[in-house]
Amino acid sequence: MSYFRSGIKSEFLSKIPNLRSPYLICGFPGTGYVGKMAVDHLIHELKAVHLANIYCTSFPPRVIIGTDGTVDLTRNSLYYARQSEAHKDDLVFVTGDAQPVSPESEYHLAEEILKIVTQFETKQVFTLGAYITGAFAEKPKVYCMSTDLETLHSLPIRDIAHLDNGSVTGMNGLVIGIAKLLGMKGVCFLAETSGYVIDAIASKNILEALMSTINLKVKMESMILRAKDTEMLIKTIEQQIVNKVAPPNPEVGAQVSSKRQSDTGYIS
């Protein structure tokens, strides 16, 4: 019998916990690793328990080498954290090594993830991703959209822009889209990123938006340090661009625009 006969295989690593309508928070790997880095930070800080792995034949055909030299198949993983002083609600997290490379498998994976959390009576889903601008912004924004107006208007953060056109590609869009069909409410947060670097600034911004929304508190020191590293990297890249395009006359100088181009998009 084939291990991957259906194309999707879930493997539980611990006893199914008794969770009370936990939030589902997804951070899939994508441009800038914006969502994944944010969710991985929460998993680490909350010491979340590894619940399950999901394997898919549409993940890139490779194994991931661990720090001890052993290998594992490419996978997505679910973790959970029970309510505590840091958060009043139970939480389930999704992170992973890759997103599926075929649209059909993306639908199947999103449905599998939601099927797992349905048994915990999850009512609300959050996905975190990147809004690619193609340029470095001085003050990167966070955008959001939701499955329903009530949820959208109830978000406590007032400086987050609401998107009212376009589309969200990949798992970040499909998870909340399918969640809506299943009667769950969903919110997608997208943080501005250039698309050129692994962007801890965007991850920090999107994490702060999520934490304000669900009243979650975790230590942010390591994320702040990574954001500073990203800031230094961006400054280095900008300076290299300036030096490359600067005119011969040093008194004229040159400036790198940090404004977002008019033809932009947002993806997972």
C-alpha positions as CSV (number, residue, x, y, z in Angstrom):
1,M,0.0,0.0,0.0
2,S,1.4,3.4,-1.0
3,Y,2.2,5.8,1.8
4,F,1.0,8.7,-0.4
5,R,-1.9,7.1,-2.3
6,S,-4.1,10.1,-1.7
7,G,-1.3,12.7,-2.2
8,I,-1.8,14.0,1.3
9,K,-0.6,12.2,4.5
10,S,-1.1,13.5,8.1
11,E,0.9,12.0,10.9
12,F,0.0,12.8,14.5
13,L,3.0,12.9,16.9
14,S,1.2,13.3,20.2
15,K,-2.2,12.5,21.7
16,I,-5.0,14.6,20.4
17,P,-5.3,17.4,23.0
18,N,-8.5,18.7,24.4
19,L,-8.5,22.3,23.1
20,R,-11.3,24.8,23.4
21,S,-12.1,26.6,20.1
22,P,-8.5,27.5,19.5
23,Y,-7.4,30.2,17.0
24,L,-5.7,28.7,13.9
25,I,-2.6,30.8,13.0
26,C,-0.8,30.0,9.7
27,G,2.6,31.2,8.6
28,F,3.6,29.4,5.4
29,P,7.0,29.9,3.8
30,G,6.8,32.5,1.0
31,T,8.4,35.8,-0.1
32,G,10.6,37.2,2.6
33,Y,9.6,34.4,4.9
34,V,7.3,37.0,6.5
35,G,4.5,34.8,7.8
36,K,6.7,31.7,8.6
37,M,9.2,33.7,10.6
38,A,6.4,35.3,12.7
39,V,4.7,31.9,13.5
40,D,8.0,30.2,14.2
41,H,8.7,32.9,16.7
42,L,5.4,32.3,18.5
43,I,6.0,28.5,18.5
44,H,9.4,29.0,20.1
45,E,8.4,31.6,22.7
46,L,5.2,29.8,23.7
47,K,7.0,26.4,23.8
48,A,4.2,25.0,21.6
49,V,3.7,21.3,21.4
50,H,4.4,19.5,18.1
51,L,1.0,18.0,17.2
52,A,1.3,16.7,13.6
53,N,3.1,16.7,10.3
54,I,1.4,16.8,6.9
55,Y,3.2,15.4,3.9
56,C,2.2,16.2,0.3
57,T,3.3,14.7,-3.0
58,S,3.1,18.2,-4.5
59,F,5.8,19.6,-2.1
60,P,9.2,20.1,-3.9
61,P,10.8,16.6,-4.1
62,R,13.6,17.0,-1.5
63,V,14.5,16.2,2.0
64,I,15.5,18.8,4.7
65,I,18.9,18.2,6.4
66,G,18.8,18.8,10.2
67,T,21.5,20.3,12.3
68,D,22.4,16.7,13.4
69,G,22.9,15.5,9.8
70,T,19.7,13.5,9.6
71,V,17.0,14.1,7.0
72,D,13.2,14.5,6.9
73,L,10.8,14.8,4.1
74,T,9.5,18.3,3.2
75,R,6.4,18.9,5.3
76,N,4.0,21.3,7.0
77,S,3.7,21.0,10.8
78,L,1.0,21.8,13.3
79,Y,1.7,22.9,16.9
80,Y,-0.6,23.9,19.8
81,A,-0.3,26.0,22.9
82,R,-2.9,26.0,25.7
83,Q,-4.2,29.2,27.2
84,S,-1.8,30.8,29.7
85,E,-0.9,34.2,31.3
86,A,0.4,35.2,27.8
87,H,-2.9,34.5,26.0
88,K,-6.4,33.7,27.2
89,D,-7.2,31.4,24.2
90,D,-5.9,28.1,23.0
91,L,-3.8,28.4,19.8
92,V,-2.9,26.1,16.9
93,F,-0.1,27.0,14.6
94,V,0.8,25.9,11.1
95,T,4.3,26.3,9.7
96,G,6.3,24.4,7.1
97,D,9.1,23.9,4.8
98,A,7.2,24.7,1.5
99,Q,3.9,25.3,-0.1
100,P,2.6,22.8,-2.7
101,V,3.6,23.5,-6.3
102,S,0.2,22.6,-7.9
103,P,-3.1,24.4,-7.4
104,E,-5.0,21.2,-6.8
105,S,-2.7,20.2,-4.0
106,E,-2.9,23.6,-2.4
107,Y,-6.7,23.2,-2.1
108,H,-6.2,19.7,-0.7
109,L,-3.6,20.8,1.9
110,A,-5.8,23.8,3.0
111,E,-8.7,21.4,3.4
112,E,-6.6,18.9,5.4
113,I,-5.4,21.6,7.8
114,L,-8.9,22.8,8.4
115,K,-10.2,19.3,8.8
116,I,-7.7,18.8,11.6
117,V,-8.7,21.9,13.5
118,T,-12.4,21.4,13.0
119,Q,-12.3,18.6,15.6
120,F,-11.3,21.4,18.1
121,E,-14.3,23.5,17.1
122,T,-12.0,26.3,15.8
123,K,-14.1,29.4,14.9
124,Q,-11.4,31.8,13.7
125,V,-8.4,31.5,11.3
126,F,-5.5,33.9,10.7
127,T,-3.0,33.7,7.9
128,L,0.1,35.8,7.7
129,G,2.0,36.7,4.6
130,A,3.8,39.3,2.4
131,Y,2.6,42.2,0.4
132,I,5.3,42.6,-2.2
133,T,6.1,46.2,-3.3
134,G,9.3,45.8,-5.2
135,A,10.9,48.7,-3.3
136,F,12.2,49.4,0.2
137,A,9.7,51.4,2.3
138,E,10.6,53.8,5.1
139,K,7.5,52.9,7.0
140,P,6.2,49.5,5.8
141,K,2.5,49.0,6.2
142,V,0.3,46.1,7.2
143,Y,-2.8,45.3,5.2
144,C,-5.7,43.1,6.1
145,M,-8.8,41.5,4.6
146,S,-11.5,39.2,6.2
147,T,-14.2,36.6,5.4
148,D,-16.9,39.0,6.7
149,L,-17.4,42.7,7.4
150,E,-18.2,42.1,11.1
151,T,-14.8,40.6,11.7
152,L,-13.0,43.2,9.6
153,H,-14.6,46.1,11.4
154,S,-13.9,44.6,14.8
155,L,-10.2,44.5,14.4
156,P,-8.7,46.7,17.1
157,I,-5.8,48.1,15.1
158,R,-6.7,51.3,13.4
159,D,-3.5,51.9,11.4
160,I,-3.9,48.8,9.3
161,A,-5.2,49.4,5.8
162,H,-8.1,47.3,4.4
163,L,-7.6,45.9,1.0
164,D,-10.7,46.2,-1.2
165,N,-9.5,44.7,-4.6
166,G,-7.2,42.2,-6.1
167,S,-6.5,38.7,-4.8
168,V,-4.4,36.8,-2.3
169,T,-2.6,33.8,-3.9
170,G,-1.4,30.6,-2.4
171,M,-2.2,29.0,0.9
172,N,-2.8,32.4,2.7
173,G,-5.8,33.0,0.5
174,L,-7.1,29.4,0.2
175,V,-7.1,28.7,4.0
176,I,-9.4,31.6,4.8
177,G,-11.4,31.1,1.7
178,I,-12.2,27.4,2.5
179,A,-12.6,28.3,6.2
180,K,-15.5,30.6,5.1
181,L,-17.2,27.7,3.3
182,L,-16.9,25.7,6.5
183,G,-18.5,28.4,8.6
184,M,-15.3,29.8,10.2
185,K,-14.3,33.4,10.2
186,G,-10.9,34.3,8.8
187,V,-8.4,37.2,8.6
188,C,-5.4,37.6,6.4
189,F,-2.6,40.0,7.4
190,L,-0.1,41.0,4.8
191,A,3.0,43.0,5.6
192,E,4.8,45.2,3.1
193,T,8.1,43.8,1.9
194,S,10.4,44.6,-1.0
195,G,10.6,40.9,-2.0
196,Y,14.4,41.1,-2.1
197,V,15.4,40.0,1.4
198,I,14.3,37.7,4.2
199,D,12.4,40.5,6.0
200,A,12.3,40.4,9.7
201,I,10.9,43.9,9.8
202,A,7.8,42.8,8.0
203,S,7.6,39.7,10.3
204,K,7.8,41.9,13.4
205,N,5.1,44.3,12.0
206,I,2.7,41.5,11.1
207,L,3.3,39.8,14.4
208,E,2.5,42.9,16.4
209,A,-0.8,43.3,14.4
210,L,-1.8,39.7,15.2
211,M,-0.9,40.0,18.9
212,S,-2.9,43.2,19.2
213,T,-5.9,41.4,17.6
214,I,-6.0,38.3,19.8
215,N,-4.5,39.9,22.9
216,L,-1.4,37.9,22.9
217,K,1.9,38.8,24.6
218,V,5.3,37.2,24.0
219,K,8.9,38.3,24.3
220,M,10.0,40.1,21.2
221,E,13.7,40.7,21.9
222,S,15.0,38.2,19.3
223,M,12.6,39.4,16.7
224,I,13.6,43.0,17.3
225,L,17.3,42.0,16.8
226,R,16.5,40.3,13.6
227,A,14.5,43.3,12.4
228,K,17.6,45.5,13.1
229,D,19.7,43.1,11.1
230,T,17.3,43.4,8.2
231,E,17.4,47.2,8.5
232,M,21.2,47.2,8.2
233,L,21.0,44.9,5.2
234,I,18.5,47.1,3.5
235,K,20.7,50.2,4.1
236,T,23.7,48.3,2.7
237,I,21.7,47.4,-0.4
238,E,20.4,50.9,-0.9
239,Q,23.9,52.3,-0.6
240,Q,25.2,49.9,-3.1
241,I,22.5,51.0,-5.5
242,V,23.3,54.6,-4.9
243,N,27.0,54.0,-5.6
244,K,26.2,52.1,-8.8
245,V,23.9,54.7,-10.3
246,A,25.5,57.9,-8.9
247,P,26.6,60.4,-11.7
248,P,30.2,61.3,-12.2
249,N,29.8,64.7,-10.4
250,P,29.9,63.8,-6.7
251,E,28.2,67.1,-5.8
252,V,25.0,66.1,-7.6
253,G,24.4,63.0,-5.6
254,A,21.7,60.4,-6.1
255,Q,18.6,59.2,-4.2
256,V,17.0,55.8,-4.1
257,S,13.2,56.0,-4.1
258,S,11.5,54.0,-1.4
259,K,8.0,54.6,-2.7
260,R,5.9,51.7,-3.7
261,Q,5.4,51.3,-7.4
262,S,1.9,51.7,-8.8
263,D,1.9,48.2,-10.3
264,T,2.2,46.1,-7.2
265,G,0.6,42.9,-6.0
266,Y,0.3,40.8,-2.8
267,I,0.9,37.2,-2.5
268,S,1.4,34.6,0.2
